[in-house]
Amino acid sequence: MKKTFINRSLLNQSRGFTLIELLVVIAIIALLAAMTFGAFSYAQNAAMRNRTTAVHRAIVSGLERYNSEFGEYPEPSSAATTRSFNGRSYTTGGALMLYQALSGDGSNAIQIAAGGTPSDGRWDTGEKMLMNEMPREIYMYQGSNIYMLLDGFSHPFQYTKGGTTDAINPTFDLWSYGEDEANTTAVSRTQKQDPRTSAKWIKNF
């Protein structure tokens, strides 16, 4: 009878990955996943900033048309109004006013309109739009029937009329907090001028 001899070194090789090898493979996969997620997050953030910048420019143009039409820049009737977005508080009085001033839909968020009418999301005869393009995703805060101008991060634009204590520009201050989630209630002149506070903002000052 023939004896069968087994090469033990070949047997050991056929046992598969060792624990160390598995850990190395897992570490490589985790590293690749982190790099992919980081690249995706960067691209997504860049896209939101680009969109915010484009809307910011459109709002500035609309405000200049408003000034030509009425001889002054609009002022929020309640600048201190705040609402929560993703668990963080944002001042929304300016964003509510911007929507009304530039769309012509409603007037109760504008200081010059005593009482005024609320927005209804429609542009009726006699309501004059002063902004070239206003797609729905930049002006409606989903979840309630409240209309305001939102940036590319789905947060309300901020606004201060020139000539007030907190304004830097003599015309108006317009800004988005961008990806900054630490200073979402910063509206004072001192905070605006502090580069440590406003470094991530998209602004006209």
Sequence and secondary structure as in RCSB ss.txt:
>XXXX:A:sequence
MKKTFINRSLLNQSRGFTLIELLVVIAIIALLAAMTFGAFSYAQNAAMRNRTTAVHRAIVSGLERYNSEFGEYPE
PSSAATTRSFNGRSYTTGGALMLYQALSGDGSNAIQIAAGGTPSDGRWDTGEKMLMNEMPREIYMYQGSNIYMLL
DGFSHPFQYTKGGTTDAINPTFDLWSYGEDEANTTAVSRTQKQDPRTSAKWIKNF
>XXXX:A:secstr
       HHHHHHTT   HHHHHHHHHHHHHHHHHHHHHHHHHHHHHHHHHHHHHHHHHHHHHHHHHHHHSS   
BS TT EEEETTEEEE HHHHHHHHHHH S  TTBTTSSS     S   TT    SS   GGGTEETTTTEE  B
 TTS B EEEETTSTT SSSSEEEEE TT  S TT  SHHHHH HHHHTT EE  
